[in-house]
Amino acid sequence: MTDPKDSSSDAPASEENASEEKLGTTHEMLEGWVPALATDADVCEALEKAFDYRGDLTILLKDGGKIEGYVFDRKRKTPALEDCIVRIMPRDRPEKIAVRYSDVAALSFSGRDTAAGKSFAAWVKKYNDKRAAGEKDIGIESEPLE
């Protein structure tokens, strides 16, 4: 791994940039997406993406309930939806809740993706731009989440 502070690298700039791009993870842009949940496989795929999403979701339940919150865990014991759960931190209450995949009627990636455009490669680019401008004691502060 290339240290952004190390200016002694012998690698050409294009090689260095390519290796830095590999360090970050590319995430799908899911904000606003409402997946079709026609099959069990669709439900599993959507909830797997929900687990990787860095924003809140809105889950409509088959009993008419609605949950808005952040998916922080999922457990798939068997391929059967009734044996799988997704764990959520709701926005409107402090306790964490578990929902069976089989209880999910609809799903919406409704919250802002808090990490969109904030890859490691973007951070390294900002760092290198500041270093190239001659800045000293460079620190790139994170943005507030809200």
Buried (B, 14 or more C-beta within 10 A) or exposed (E): EBEBEEEEEEEEEEEBBEBBBEEBEEBEEBBEBEBEBEEBEEBBEBBBBBBEBBBBBBBBBEEEEEBBBBBEEBEBEEEEBEEBBBBBBBEEEEEEEEBBBBBBBBBBBBBBBBEEEBBBBEBBBEBBEBBEEEEEEBEEEEEEEE
